[in-house]
Amino acid sequence: MRTMYGFRSLRFVCLFFVCWLSGVVACAQRAIEVDTDQDGLSDVQEQQLLERFVPRFQVSGKDCAVKPALFEEGVVKPTVVERDGTIYGQVTPRKTATGGDAVVEVHFYDLWSVDCGRLGHPLDAEHVSVLLRAAVMDSPVDEWKAVYWFAAAHEATVCDASEVAAAKVLDAEKRGATVWLSEGKHGAFLSEAMCTQGCGGDRCTEMSPLEVTRVINVGEPGAAMHGAIWVGSSAWPLAAKMQSDFSAEAIARLEQGGGVPVEMNGAHGSVKGTIYVANSVANGVGTSGTNTADALNTADVKTESALTKSAKATGVR
């Protein structure tokens, strides 16, 4: 009798344990599938992609802004907590022109307390992006592969030097691309040599790898994550940088050139050249940032191909 009672007790305990374990597994599954920004990708998957492909930023030891900043959660006005090397990110599913593989576009935002170049200003929102491809949208993180990289520099100005390049050319198909951020202005370049070739007065001096403290997902417009409601603030143009960087036209130009880095803004070459010379002279003699070259440098002149990030299809083939 005691044996039968003991057997029933053991069976009850085992049944209870199985039910408890099933509940734990179910809860864990639900946690994995949480999609806070409601874009079709789980929070866990987005974070894994952000951490795997975060760029290898090179920053200047002379930058007065020190490092990209961490911003206070839950406030509309961008408020710096500390300048500690925080990078913010966004992961967005994209449709392709031909269907087929799953494609996502990942943006990495280096947000600074100040632009301390010529005609500097408080707050500076810059970014680098990558187009990723996998067989299906829920593919494991190690099956995703970078196809194209984009680096933004002086977007929407006559000195726009933003570049797009094939990931294979940059040896950045399975990891983050190496990106140089110019001193003070924080323009992003896919090679150190390009840093000094634009007309934005960029310089890359005393460069060293940025130690990224954390990568924080900001979510999608209207569905902020981690309290990043400051994204839409009029204090900076961050919200405008959340559109696609990979238009069909940009990718076509890139493929025609064999995937090597291509400037997005090919127009106004003579104007850019003139400003480049003026900036070179200004740098050489230490002229302040109040000259005509500076005015042209920062003018909000939109060119034919600047900021082609529209609602067009990405053109991935």
LOVEXGU-147647 format. One record per residue (C-alpha): x, y, z. Coordinates in Angstrom, 1 decimal. Each point is the difference from the previous one (the first is absolute). Layout:
N
<node east="X" north="Y" up="Z"/>
...
! end
This chain:
317
<node east="0.0" north="0.0" up="0.0"/>
<node east="2.8" north="2.3" up="0.9"/>
<node east="1.8" north="-0.9" up="-3.2"/>
<node east="-3.1" north="0.9" up="-2.1"/>
<node east="-0.4" north="3.3" up="1.9"/>
<node east="3.6" north="0.8" up="-0.6"/>
<node east="-0.3" north="-0.8" up="-3.6"/>
<node east="-3.0" north="2.3" up="-0.4"/>
<node east="1.8" north="2.8" up="1.8"/>
<node east="3.0" north="-0.4" up="-2.2"/>
<node east="-2.2" north="0.1" up="-3.1"/>
<node east="-1.7" north="3.1" up="1.2"/>
<node east="3.4" north="1.7" up="0.6"/>
<node east="1.2" north="-1.0" up="-3.5"/>
<node east="-3.1" north="1.3" up="-1.6"/>
<node east="0.2" north="3.2" up="1.9"/>
<node east="3.7" north="0.4" up="-1.1"/>
<node east="-0.9" north="-0.7" up="-3.7"/>
<node east="-2.8" north="2.6" up="0.1"/>
<node east="2.3" north="2.5" up="1.7"/>
<node east="2.8" north="-0.6" up="-2.6"/>
<node east="-2.5" north="0.3" up="-2.9"/>
<node east="-1.1" north="3.4" up="1.4"/>
<node east="3.6" north="1.2" up="0.3"/>
<node east="0.7" north="-1.0" up="-3.6"/>
<node east="-3.2" north="1.7" up="-1.2"/>
<node east="0.9" north="3.2" up="1.8"/>
<node east="3.5" north="-0.1" up="-1.4"/>
<node east="-1.5" north="-0.5" up="-3.5"/>
<node east="-2.3" north="3.0" up="0.5"/>
<node east="3.0" north="2.1" up="1.1"/>
<node east="1.9" north="-0.9" up="-3.1"/>
<node east="-2.9" north="0.9" up="-2.2"/>
<node east="-0.7" north="3.4" up="1.6"/>
<node east="0.0" north="2.7" up="-2.8"/>
<node east="-0.2" north="3.3" up="1.8"/>
<node east="0.3" north="2.2" up="-3.1"/>
<node east="-2.5" north="-2.2" up="-1.9"/>
<node east="2.1" north="-0.3" up="-3.2"/>
<node east="-0.1" north="-3.8" up="-0.3"/>
<node east="3.4" north="-0.7" up="1.6"/>
<node east="0.3" north="-1.1" up="3.7"/>
<node east="1.9" north="2.2" up="2.4"/>
<node east="2.5" north="-2.8" up="0.6"/>
<node east="0.7" north="-0.5" up="-3.7"/>
<node east="0.5" north="3.7" up="-0.5"/>
<node east="2.4" north="0.3" up="2.9"/>
<node east="2.0" north="-2.9" up="-1.3"/>
<node east="0.4" north="1.6" up="-3.4"/>
<node east="0.9" north="3.3" up="1.5"/>
<node east="2.7" north="-1.5" up="2.1"/>
<node east="1.4" north="-2.2" up="-2.8"/>
<node east="0.3" north="2.7" up="-2.6"/>
<node east="0.8" north="3.1" up="2.0"/>
<node east="2.7" north="1.9" up="-1.9"/>
<node east="3.6" north="0.2" up="1.1"/>
<node east="0.0" north="3.8" up="0.5"/>
<node east="3.3" north="1.8" up="-0.1"/>
<node east="-0.1" north="3.3" up="1.9"/>
<node east="2.4" north="2.9" up="0.6"/>
<node east="1.7" north="0.4" up="3.3"/>
<node east="-0.2" north="3.7" up="-0.5"/>
<node east="-3.8" north="0.2" up="-0.4"/>
<node east="-1.4" north="2.5" up="2.4"/>
<node east="-3.2" north="-2.0" up="0.3"/>
<node east="2.1" north="-2.9" up="1.2"/>
<node east="-2.4" north="-2.9" up="-0.8"/>
<node east="-3.5" north="-0.7" up="-1.2"/>
<node east="-2.4" north="0.7" up="2.8"/>
<node east="-2.6" north="-1.8" up="2.1"/>
<node east="-3.4" north="1.8" up="0.1"/>
<node east="-2.6" north="0.1" up="2.7"/>
<node east="-2.9" north="-2.3" up="-0.4"/>
<node east="-3.6" north="1.2" up="-0.2"/>
<node east="0.5" north="3.7" up="-0.6"/>
<node east="-0.8" north="1.8" up="-3.3"/>
<node east="3.0" north="2.4" up="0.1"/>
<node east="3.3" north="-1.9" up="-0.8"/>
<node east="1.8" north="0.2" up="3.3"/>
<node east="3.5" north="-1.3" up="0.4"/>
<node east="0.7" north="-2.3" up="2.9"/>
<node east="3.6" north="-0.7" up="-0.7"/>
<node east="2.5" north="-0.2" up="-2.9"/>
<node east="0.8" north="-3.7" up="0.3"/>
<node east="0.1" north="-1.6" up="-3.5"/>
<node east="-3.7" north="-1.0" up="-0.2"/>
<node east="-1.3" north="-0.9" up="-3.4"/>
<node east="-3.7" north="0.0" up="-0.9"/>
<node east="-1.5" north="-2.3" up="-2.6"/>
<node east="-3.1" north="-0.8" up="-2.1"/>
<node east="-0.9" north="-3.2" up="-1.8"/>
<node east="-2.6" north="0.2" up="-2.8"/>
<node east="-1.3" north="-2.6" up="-2.4"/>
<node east="0.1" north="1.0" up="-3.6"/>
<node east="-1.7" north="-1.2" up="-3.2"/>
<node east="2.2" north="-0.9" up="-3.0"/>
<node east="-0.8" north="0.8" up="-3.6"/>
<node east="0.0" north="-3.7" up="-0.9"/>
<node east="-1.2" north="-1.7" up="3.2"/>
<node east="2.0" north="-3.1" up="1.1"/>
<node east="2.3" north="0.3" up="3.0"/>
<node east="-0.9" north="1.9" up="3.1"/>
<node east="1.6" north="3.4" up="0.3"/>
<node east="0.4" north="2.4" up="2.9"/>
<node east="1.6" north="3.4" up="0.2"/>
<node east="2.0" north="0.8" up="3.2"/>
<node east="0.9" north="3.5" up="1.0"/>
<node east="2.6" north="0.8" up="2.6"/>
<node east="-0.2" north="3.6" up="1.5"/>
<node east="3.0" north="1.6" up="1.6"/>
<node east="-1.6" north="2.9" up="1.9"/>
<node east="2.2" north="2.8" up="1.3"/>
<node east="-0.4" north="2.7" up="2.6"/>
<node east="1.4" north="2.6" up="-2.4"/>
<node east="1.3" north="0.6" up="-3.5"/>
<node east="3.2" north="1.8" up="0.7"/>
<node east="1.1" north="0.6" up="-3.6"/>
<node east="-0.3" north="3.3" up="-1.8"/>
<node east="-3.4" north="1.6" up="0.7"/>
<node east="-0.5" north="-2.6" up="2.6"/>
<node east="-3.2" north="-0.5" up="1.9"/>
<node east="-1.5" north="-2.0" up="3.0"/>
<node east="-0.9" north="-3.6" up="-0.7"/>
<node east="1.1" north="-1.9" up="-3.1"/>
<node east="-1.8" north="-3.0" up="-1.4"/>
<node east="2.0" north="-2.1" up="-2.5"/>
<node east="-0.4" north="-3.6" up="-1.3"/>
<node east="1.3" north="-3.0" up="-1.9"/>
<node east="-2.3" north="-2.7" up="-1.4"/>
<node east="0.2" north="-3.5" up="-1.5"/>
<node east="-2.3" north="-2.1" up="-2.1"/>
<node east="-0.2" north="-3.6" up="1.1"/>
<node east="-1.3" north="-3.1" up="-1.7"/>
<node east="-1.0" north="-3.5" up="1.2"/>
<node east="-2.2" north="-2.9" up="-1.3"/>
<node east="-3.0" north="0.9" up="2.2"/>
<node east="-0.7" north="2.7" up="2.5"/>
<node east="0.4" north="-2.1" up="3.0"/>
<node east="3.3" north="-1.5" up="-1.1"/>
<node east="2.6" north="-0.4" up="2.9"/>
<node east="2.2" north="3.0" up="0.4"/>
<node east="3.1" north="-1.8" up="-1.4"/>
<node east="-1.8" north="-0.6" up="-3.3"/>
<node east="-0.5" north="3.7" up="-0.7"/>
<node east="2.5" north="1.5" up="-2.5"/>
<node east="0.7" north="3.7" up="-0.7"/>
<node east="-0.4" north="1.0" up="-3.6"/>
<node east="0.5" north="3.8" up="-0.1"/>
<node east="1.4" north="2.6" up="2.5"/>
<node east="-0.9" north="3.7" up="0.1"/>
<node east="2.0" north="2.8" up="1.8"/>
<node east="-1.6" north="3.4" up="0.4"/>
<node east="2.1" north="3.2" up="-0.2"/>
<node east="-1.5" north="3.5" up="-0.3"/>
<node east="-3.4" north="-1.3" up="-1.2"/>
<node east="-2.3" north="2.4" up="-1.9"/>
<node east="2.8" north="2.6" up="-0.5"/>
<node east="2.0" north="0.9" up="-3.1"/>
<node east="2.9" north="-1.7" up="1.8"/>
<node east="-1.9" north="-3.3" up="0.3"/>
<node east="2.8" north="-2.7" up="0.0"/>
<node east="-2.2" north="-2.9" up="1.0"/>
<node east="1.2" north="-3.4" up="-1.5"/>
<node east="-1.4" north="-3.4" up="-0.7"/>
<node east="2.1" north="-3.1" up="-0.6"/>
<node east="-0.4" north="-3.8" up="-0.4"/>
<node east="0.7" north="-1.8" up="3.3"/>
<node east="2.3" north="-2.5" up="-1.7"/>
<node east="2.3" north="2.8" up="-1.2"/>
<node east="0.2" north="1.3" up="3.6"/>
<node east="0.5" north="-3.5" up="1.5"/>
<node east="-3.1" north="0.6" up="2.0"/>
<node east="-2.5" north="-2.6" up="-1.0"/>
<node east="-0.1" north="-1.8" up="3.3"/>
<node east="1.0" north="2.8" up="2.3"/>
<node east="-0.1" north="3.8" up="0.4"/>
<node east="1.9" north="2.1" up="-2.6"/>
<node east="2.8" north="2.2" up="1.2"/>
<node east="-1.2" north="3.7" up="-0.1"/>
<node east="2.0" north="3.1" up="0.6"/>
<node east="-1.8" north="2.9" up="1.7"/>
<node east="1.5" north="3.4" up="-0.7"/>
<node east="1.3" north="2.2" up="2.9"/>
<node east="-2.7" north="2.4" up="1.2"/>
<node east="-2.4" north="-0.3" up="-2.9"/>
<node east="-0.5" north="-3.8" up="0.3"/>
<node east="-0.4" north="-0.7" up="-3.6"/>
<node east="0.2" north="-3.8" up="-0.7"/>
<node east="2.5" north="-1.3" up="-2.6"/>
<node east="0.6" north="-3.6" up="-1.3"/>
<node east="3.7" north="0.7" up="-0.2"/>
<node east="2.4" north="2.2" up="1.9"/>
<node east="1.3" north="1.5" up="-3.3"/>
<node east="-3.5" north="1.3" up="-1.0"/>
<node east="-0.3" north="1.9" up="3.3"/>
<node east="2.1" north="2.9" up="-1.4"/>
<node east="-1.3" north="-0.1" up="-3.5"/>
<node east="-3.4" north="1.7" up="0.4"/>
<node east="-0.8" north="3.7" up="0.3"/>
<node east="-1.4" north="-0.3" up="3.5"/>
<node east="3.3" north="1.0" up="1.7"/>
<node east="0.3" north="-3.6" up="1.4"/>
<node east="3.2" north="-1.3" up="1.6"/>
<node east="0.8" north="-3.4" up="1.5"/>
<node east="2.9" north="0.5" up="2.4"/>
<node east="1.2" north="-2.0" up="2.9"/>
<node east="-2.6" north="-2.7" up="-0.7"/>
<node east="-0.6" north="-3.0" up="2.2"/>
<node east="-2.8" north="-2.7" up="0.3"/>
<node east="-3.1" north="1.1" up="1.9"/>
<node east="-0.8" north="-2.2" up="2.9"/>
<node east="-3.8" north="-0.4" up="-0.5"/>
<node east="-1.5" north="-0.1" up="3.5"/>
<node east="-3.4" north="-1.3" up="-1.1"/>
<node east="-2.3" north="-0.1" up="-3.0"/>
<node east="-3.6" north="1.2" up="0.7"/>
<node east="-2.9" north="-0.7" up="-2.3"/>
<node east="-2.1" north="3.2" up="-0.6"/>
<node east="-2.8" north="-1.9" up="-1.7"/>
<node east="-2.1" north="1.5" up="-2.9"/>
<node east="-1.5" north="3.5" up="-0.5"/>
<node east="-3.1" north="0.1" up="2.2"/>
<node east="1.0" north="-3.2" up="1.9"/>
<node east="3.0" north="1.0" up="2.0"/>
<node east="2.0" north="-2.5" up="2.1"/>
<node east="2.0" north="0.6" up="3.1"/>
<node east="-1.6" north="3.4" up="0.5"/>
<node east="1.5" north="1.5" up="-3.1"/>
<node east="-2.8" north="2.5" up="-0.6"/>
<node east="2.6" north="2.7" up="-0.6"/>
<node east="0.5" north="-1.5" up="-3.5"/>
<node east="-2.6" north="2.3" up="-1.5"/>
<node east="1.2" north="3.2" up="1.7"/>
<node east="0.5" north="3.1" up="-2.2"/>
<node east="3.3" north="0.6" up="1.8"/>
<node east="1.7" north="-2.3" up="-2.6"/>
<node east="-0.8" north="-1.7" up="-3.3"/>
<node east="0.1" north="-3.5" up="1.4"/>
<node east="-3.6" north="-1.0" up="-1.1"/>
<node east="0.9" north="0.8" up="-3.7"/>
<node east="2.9" north="-2.5" up="0.2"/>
<node east="-2.4" north="-2.9" up="0.7"/>
<node east="-1.0" north="-0.5" up="-3.6"/>
<node east="1.7" north="-2.4" up="-2.4"/>
<node east="3.6" north="0.8" up="-1.1"/>
<node east="-0.1" north="-2.6" up="-2.9"/>
<node east="-2.0" north="1.3" up="-3.0"/>
<node east="-0.1" north="-2.0" up="-3.2"/>
<node east="2.0" north="2.8" up="-1.7"/>
<node east="2.8" north="-0.1" up="2.6"/>
<node east="0.4" north="-3.7" up="-0.2"/>
<node east="0.0" north="0.1" up="-3.8"/>
<node east="2.8" north="2.5" up="0.0"/>
<node east="1.9" north="-2.1" up="2.5"/>
<node east="-0.3" north="-3.3" up="-1.9"/>
<node east="1.1" north="1.8" up="-3.2"/>
<node east="3.2" north="0.9" up="1.8"/>
<node east="0.7" north="-3.5" up="1.3"/>
<node east="-1.1" north="0.6" up="3.5"/>
<node east="2.8" north="2.5" up="1.0"/>
<node east="-1.1" north="3.0" up="2.1"/>
<node east="-2.0" north="2.5" up="-2.0"/>
<node east="-1.0" north="3.5" up="1.1"/>
<node east="-3.7" north="0.5" up="0.1"/>
<node east="0.3" north="3.6" up="-0.9"/>
<node east="1.8" north="0.2" up="-3.4"/>
<node east="-1.4" north="3.4" up="-1.0"/>
<node east="1.5" north="3.4" up="0.4"/>
<node east="3.6" north="-1.3" up="-0.3"/>
<node east="1.5" north="3.4" up="-0.8"/>
<node east="-1.8" north="1.7" up="3.0"/>
<node east="1.2" north="-2.8" up="2.3"/>
<node east="3.5" north="0.4" up="-1.3"/>
<node east="0.0" north="3.7" up="0.6"/>
<node east="-1.2" north="-0.4" up="3.6"/>
<node east="2.6" north="-2.8" up="0.5"/>
<node east="2.8" north="2.4" up="-0.9"/>
<node east="-1.5" north="2.8" up="2.2"/>
<node east="-0.2" north="-2.4" up="2.9"/>
<node east="3.6" north="-1.2" up="-0.6"/>
<node east="1.3" north="3.6" up="0.1"/>
<node east="-2.1" north="0.7" up="3.1"/>
<node east="1.4" north="-3.0" up="1.7"/>
<node east="3.5" north="1.0" up="-0.9"/>
<node east="-0.1" north="3.5" up="1.3"/>
<node east="-2.4" north="-0.6" up="2.9"/>
<node east="-2.8" north="2.1" up="-1.3"/>
<node east="-3.1" north="0.1" up="2.1"/>
<node east="-3.3" north="-1.6" up="-1.1"/>
<node east="-1.6" north="3.2" up="-1.1"/>
<node east="1.2" north="0.1" up="-3.6"/>
<node east="-1.9" north="-0.5" up="-3.2"/>
<node east="1.2" north="-3.6" up="-0.4"/>
<node east="-1.6" north="-0.9" up="3.3"/>
<node east="-3.3" north="1.5" up="-1.0"/>
<node east="0.1" north="-2.1" up="-3.2"/>
<node east="1.2" north="-3.0" up="2.0"/>
<node east="-3.1" north="-0.1" up="2.2"/>
<node east="-2.6" north="1.4" up="-2.3"/>
<node east="-3.1" north="-2.1" up="-0.1"/>
<node east="0.2" north="-0.4" up="-3.8"/>
<node east="-1.6" north="-3.2" up="-1.1"/>
<node east="1.5" north="-1.5" up="-3.1"/>
<node east="-1.4" north="-2.2" up="-2.6"/>
<node east="1.3" north="-3.2" up="1.6"/>
<node east="0.4" north="1.1" up="3.6"/>
<node east="-2.1" north="-1.9" up="2.5"/>
<node east="-1.5" north="-2.4" up="-2.6"/>
<node east="-1.5" north="-1.9" up="2.9"/>
<node east="-3.6" north="0.1" up="-1.2"/>
<node east="-2.8" north="-2.4" up="0.2"/>
<node east="1.2" north="-1.8" up="-3.1"/>
<node east="0.9" north="-3.7" up="-0.1"/>
<node east="3.5" north="-0.7" up="1.1"/>
<node east="0.9" north="-1.6" up="-3.3"/>
<node east="1.7" north="-3.0" up="1.5"/>
<node east="0.4" north="-2.7" up="-2.7"/>
! end
